[in-house]
Structures are given as C-alpha cells and as structure tokens.
Amino acid sequence: QINFILHQHLLYKMLMEKPKFELKNLNKVQKAALEGLKNDRTIIMQKADKGGAIVIQNTDKYISKIKTMLSDSSCYKKLIFNPTIKYKSQIDRMLNRGVEEKWITEQKSKWLTHHHPVVPVLYALPKIHKSIVDPPYRPIVSGIGSLTEKLSIFIDYYLQPLVKQLPSYLRDTTDCFN
C-alpha cells in the first residue's frame, strides 16, 4: 500500500506540475496513458488531508459528498445572492474612515482595497488516515483573490506577536514536550 501511495505521488507530480517535470524516461504508450488520466474528467486527483499521499477518486462521488456536506444546515447556509459587493462597500467605507482617522496610511488602504475580488472556492480533502475506502472530507475554503485576503494578511501580521505571548500558544508539536 505504501508503494501504491508513492507511485500515486509520482503520478500526481507528472500529471499536475507544469513542464518543469520532464518525462524523458517514459515511452510513448506510458506518456499517452498519463495524458489519458490527466484528461479523464471521471476522476479527481488531489492530495490527502494528511500525510502527503495522492488520492484518485470518482468525480461523481466527490461531488455528491460535497453536496451532502453543504446540505448540513447546522454548518452551512444557502445564500440567495452574492454578498461580495455589499461587503466590499462596507470594507471600503471602513478603510476610508481609517485613513481619515489616521489609523492607517493612504498607501496601506490602497493595498488593502481589493478592486476585483473573486468569490472564495470551497473544496474538500479526503481524510484517508481515517478511512481509505470511504474517507470523510475536510472542507477548505480558498480565499485567494477574495475580498478579505489582504485584510487577513494585515490582521495576521499584527496579531502574530500578541498570540505568541499567550500562555496557551504552541509553536508546533515539539513545543508540547518542552
């Protein structure tokens, strides 16, 4: 099984990385097989939640599990409209006030303003460390390019020194044993 996971990792690198990964040691049939996998829309290849393994799964099953996850009204709420524009105007007003009150500079305000934000994307990583046959999924929201991406970076920068002073702060696992 470990061998299979290692082969999956190599397969993922060959299929998903840009041309920097060359396939000179493969013959035409092997290259065609890899290209076929890359273009196969019935499967999804992605990294596992933990351990760095690559999981190849049925696209329909993956989509079905995502829909089931999203249908849990105790965790998720279906929106009837995209609130990005509304929130953008609220953030812009706060940033303008920040400049007026001299909490932030004009330059920081310009950097924090996202002129063309994208809607964050939800995807899920399979937790194969819990079950290989029918793994549960860990939902991830990718906020790259979203309305709050730069604000999150800004807030994180200022909170990091404070968080590190908390008595409950753990830098990593080895910090638990010191």
C-alpha positions as CSV (number, residue, x, y, z in Angstrom):
1,Q,0.0,0.0,0.0
2,I,2.9,2.4,0.8
3,N,4.3,1.6,-2.6
4,F,1.0,2.5,-4.2
5,I,0.9,5.8,-2.4
6,L,4.5,6.6,-3.5
7,H,3.5,5.8,-7.1
8,Q,0.5,8.0,-6.8
9,H,2.7,10.9,-5.6
10,L,5.0,10.5,-8.6
11,L,1.9,10.2,-10.9
12,Y,0.5,13.4,-9.4
13,K,3.7,15.3,-10.0
14,M,3.9,14.1,-13.6
15,L,0.3,15.0,-14.3
16,M,-0.2,18.1,-12.4
17,E,3.0,20.0,-12.3
18,K,3.9,22.4,-15.2
19,P,6.5,21.4,-17.8
20,K,9.4,21.6,-15.2
21,F,8.8,17.9,-14.6
22,E,10.1,16.1,-17.7
23,L,9.0,12.6,-18.8
24,K,12.1,11.6,-20.8
25,N,12.3,8.1,-19.3
26,L,8.8,7.1,-20.4
27,N,7.9,5.6,-23.7
28,K,5.0,6.8,-26.0
29,V,2.5,4.3,-24.6
30,Q,3.3,5.4,-21.0
31,K,3.1,9.1,-21.9
32,A,-0.3,8.5,-23.6
33,A,-1.6,6.7,-20.6
34,L,-0.6,9.6,-18.3
35,E,-2.2,12.1,-20.7
36,G,-5.3,10.0,-20.7
37,L,-5.5,10.1,-16.9
38,K,-4.9,13.8,-16.9
39,N,-7.8,14.4,-19.3
40,D,-10.2,11.9,-17.6
41,R,-13.0,14.0,-16.1
42,T,-14.5,11.0,-14.3
43,I,-11.7,11.1,-11.8
44,I,-10.3,13.7,-9.4
45,M,-6.7,13.6,-8.2
46,Q,-5.7,15.6,-5.1
47,K,-3.6,15.5,-2.0
48,A,-4.9,13.8,1.1
49,D,-5.7,15.8,4.2
50,K,-2.6,14.5,6.0
51,G,0.5,12.6,5.0
52,G,1.1,14.0,1.5
53,A,-0.5,11.0,-0.3
54,I,-2.3,11.5,-3.6
55,V,-5.9,10.2,-3.8
56,I,-7.6,9.3,-7.0
57,Q,-11.3,9.3,-6.7
58,N,-14.5,9.2,-8.7
59,T,-15.7,12.7,-9.6
60,D,-19.4,12.0,-9.2
61,K,-18.8,10.5,-5.7
62,Y,-16.7,13.5,-4.7
63,I,-19.3,16.0,-5.9
64,S,-22.0,14.0,-4.1
65,K,-20.1,14.1,-0.9
66,I,-19.5,17.9,-1.2
67,K,-23.3,18.4,-1.8
68,T,-24.1,16.3,1.2
69,M,-21.7,18.3,3.3
70,L,-23.2,21.6,2.1
71,S,-26.7,20.4,2.8
72,D,-26.0,20.3,6.6
73,S,-27.9,23.4,7.7
74,S,-26.3,23.4,11.1
75,C,-22.9,24.3,9.4
76,Y,-23.9,25.9,6.1
77,K,-26.5,28.4,4.9
78,K,-27.5,28.8,1.3
79,L,-27.3,32.4,0.2
80,I,-29.9,33.9,-2.1
81,F,-27.5,36.4,-3.5
82,N,-23.7,37.1,-3.7
83,P,-22.9,39.5,-0.9
84,T,-19.4,40.4,-2.1
85,I,-20.4,43.9,-3.5
86,K,-22.3,44.7,-0.3
87,Y,-19.3,43.7,1.9
88,K,-16.8,45.4,-0.4
89,S,-18.6,48.8,0.1
90,Q,-18.6,48.3,3.9
91,I,-14.9,47.5,3.9
92,D,-14.1,50.4,1.6
93,R,-16.0,52.8,4.0
94,M,-14.1,51.4,7.0
95,L,-10.8,51.8,5.1
96,N,-11.7,55.4,4.2
97,R,-12.5,56.1,7.8
98,G,-9.2,54.5,8.9
99,V,-7.4,56.9,6.6
100,E,-9.4,59.9,7.8
101,E,-8.8,59.0,11.5
102,K,-5.1,58.3,10.7
103,W,-5.4,54.6,11.9
104,I,-3.8,53.6,8.6
105,T,-2.0,55.3,5.8
106,E,-3.4,56.0,2.3
107,Q,-0.8,53.6,0.9
108,K,-2.0,50.8,3.3
109,S,-5.6,51.5,2.4
110,K,-4.8,51.2,-1.3
111,W,-3.0,47.9,-0.7
112,L,-5.9,46.5,1.4
113,T,-8.5,47.5,-1.2
114,H,-9.4,44.6,-3.5
115,H,-10.8,46.1,-6.7
116,H,-11.9,42.9,-8.3
117,P,-12.4,40.3,-5.6
118,V,-13.3,36.7,-6.6
119,V,-15.7,34.5,-4.7
120,P,-13.9,32.1,-2.4
121,V,-13.8,28.5,-3.6
122,L,-14.8,25.5,-1.5
123,Y,-13.1,22.2,-2.0
124,A,-12.6,19.2,0.3
125,L,-9.6,17.0,1.1
126,P,-10.2,13.3,1.8
127,K,-9.1,12.1,5.3
128,I,-7.6,8.8,4.2
129,H,-5.9,8.5,7.7
130,K,-9.5,7.8,9.0
131,S,-10.7,5.5,6.2
132,I,-9.2,4.6,2.8
133,V,-12.4,3.0,1.5
134,D,-14.9,5.8,2.2
135,P,-13.0,8.7,3.7
136,P,-14.7,11.7,5.4
137,Y,-13.7,15.0,3.9
138,R,-12.2,18.2,5.4
139,P,-13.7,21.3,3.9
140,I,-11.3,24.0,2.8
141,V,-12.3,27.5,1.6
142,S,-9.6,29.0,-0.6
143,G,-9.7,32.8,-0.2
144,I,-7.0,33.6,-2.7
145,G,-8.1,36.8,-4.5
146,S,-11.1,37.1,-2.3
147,L,-12.4,40.3,-0.7
148,T,-10.8,39.6,2.7
149,E,-7.5,38.0,1.6
150,K,-5.4,41.1,2.1
151,L,-7.2,42.1,5.3
152,S,-6.5,38.7,6.7
153,I,-2.8,39.1,5.9
154,F,-2.8,42.5,7.5
155,I,-4.6,41.4,10.7
156,D,-2.4,38.2,10.9
157,Y,0.8,40.4,10.8
158,Y,-0.3,42.4,13.8
159,L,-1.8,39.5,15.8
160,Q,1.1,37.2,15.5
161,P,3.4,38.9,18.1
162,L,0.4,39.0,20.6
163,V,-0.6,35.4,20.0
164,K,2.9,34.2,20.7
165,Q,2.8,35.8,24.1
166,L,-0.3,33.9,25.2
167,P,0.4,31.1,27.8
168,S,-1.6,28.7,25.6
169,Y,0.5,29.3,22.5
170,L,2.2,26.3,21.0
171,R,4.6,26.8,18.1
172,D,4.5,23.2,16.9
173,T,4.2,19.7,18.2
174,T,7.7,19.7,19.8
175,D,6.7,22.7,21.9
176,C,4.2,20.4,23.7
177,F,7.1,18.4,25.3
178,N,9.3,21.3,26.4
